[in-house]
Amino acid sequence: MIKSVVYAVLLAALPLLQVQAQAVDKSKSNVAQDRQQLLQQLQITTLRRGPDPALVKALDPKTELGKLGLYGKIPEALVLNNGKPVTTAKQWWQQRRPEVVEFFDREVYGRVPKNMPRVTWAVTSRVNAMHHQVPVVIKTLKGHVDNSNYPDVNVDIQLVITQPAKAKKPVPVMMELSFPEDFRQLTGPADTTNLWQDEVLAKGWAYAMLLPVSIQADNGAGLTQGIIGLMNKGQFRKPDDWGAVRAWAWGASRALDYIETDRSLDAKKVALEGHSRYGKTVLVAMAYDPRFAMVYSSSSGEGGAKLHRHNAGEQVENICSTGAYHWMAGNFLKYAGPLNCTDLPIDAHELIALAAPRPVFIGVGANRDDWAGPKGTFMAEVAAGPVYRLLGKKDLETTTYPAVDQMVARGDLAFRLHHGGHTPALNWPYFIEFASKYWK
């Protein structure tokens, strides 16, 4: 009897399973087709494979910085394209910074299209609740992107803001770029595992959860949908068109647009946090939007805070794989083909430097987070220091790679290597402590 029931269930489920299998196959086909057309535009026939994550080992933390781990010398952040040094803040803002931005636009993250459509925000629900012992207001919002120029693609940005109910004045906001599973858990009152949210509310601040995949799908098959597909009217990208990371960062800025209209929130005090691929994204958002006050980038790895030229952990070739190429501009594929990472005109320290003079906190895990390149990340933050000093701020004030769980936060740049692997959770209390220096 049991066997017959099981057989009947499997038989009934077979058409659905076949449909799902066909959808997966179609998705893989779309990814391959999309990536191949980029390679054809770039006249590239083959790409190098990146290292296997299972074989990556951590570099010895006792090794002196700069003598191990680099494929080649990293570019000077304070040297113009013509070779002349940058010696004043005016030169940075008017000459060097635009040069760095252009490199990232063209070669790494891609360009945001001109004449982006309007985003109209609406509060779809407003709930008074208790977050443990704290009375809060939870606002669920939808940001509808005007798609009148191409109705076949619809984009509705999803955002949830939880704030103290009894605040007497506008409150600062911690905005996290959330993975779907975390976002689903936080559309109502938080449970006992949400320790960082507890700490944020205890400070009298609000927290916002932004869902990046509501802006742009996290796969190459989705590039003809989402905000990228809307702007391209369902067509393939050109090599310098934006990838998903830049699209997600654009969406974070649109969420900040809403916050600027909400009188209960302090739009001058909005911090960003993101982990892994979203750790890359928050650095990009910080670089391109000067309105964000500070950032916590967690385990962002290659394409984020880790030096492209550092030979430990994830490499350029891994980001150019079918599972990740959609994060970047098509031009980035060149550096896993005819070119190498040493041919990149910029490196990750200059992405961090674009946030200057605002505070930046970078966290990485030890033990099981070697793929994110902790040491290459630390080296990038050290190398961003001259720009901070030029603009009258303090850098890390050390070049010594810290011990696990040692906080380095003497200046406006901060770094912490925690013990717990690939997670942002263990550094959240330290970022909140860091932010408290600025948000009294």
Sequence and secondary structure as in RCSB ss.txt:
>XXXX:A:sequence
MIKSVVYAVLLAALPLLQVQAQAVDKSKSNVAQDRQQLLQQLQITTLRRGPDPALVKALDPKTELGKLGLYGKIP
EALVLNNGKPVTTAKQWWQQRRPEVVEFFDREVYGRVPKNMPRVTWAVTSRVNAMHHQVPVVIKTLKGHVDNSNY
PDVNVDIQLVITQPAKAKKPVPVMMELSFPEDFRQLTGPADTTNLWQDEVLAKGWAYAMLLPVSIQADNGAGLTQ
GIIGLMNKGQFRKPDDWGAVRAWAWGASRALDYIETDRSLDAKKVALEGHSRYGKTVLVAMAYDPRFAMVYSSSS
GEGGAKLHRHNAGEQVENICSTGAYHWMAGNFLKYAGPLNCTDLPIDAHELIALAAPRPVFIGVGANRDDWAGPK
GTFMAEVAAGPVYRLLGKKDLETTTYPAVDQMVARGDLAFRLHHGGHTPALNWPYFIEFASKYWK
>XXXX:A:secstr
 HHHHHHHHHHHHHHHHHHHHHHHHHHHHHHHHHHHHHHHHTT         GGG     TTS TTSSSBSS   
 TTB TTS B  SHHHIIIIIHHHHHHHIIIIII B  SS   EEEEEEEEEEEEETTEEEEEEEEEEEE  TT 
TT   EEEEEEEEETT SS EEEEEEE  HHHHHHTSSS  TT HHHHHHHHTT EEEEEEGGGTS SSGGGGGS
HHHHHHHTT    TTB  HHHHHHHHHHHHHHHHHH TTEEEEEEEEEEETHHHHHHHHHHHH TT  EEEEES 
 TTTTS TTB SSS HHHHTSTTTGGGS GGGGGGGTTS GGG S  HHHHHHTTTTS EEEEEESSS GGG HH
HHHHHHHHTHHHHHHTT       S   TT EE SSSEEEEEESSSS SGGGHHHHHHHHHTT  
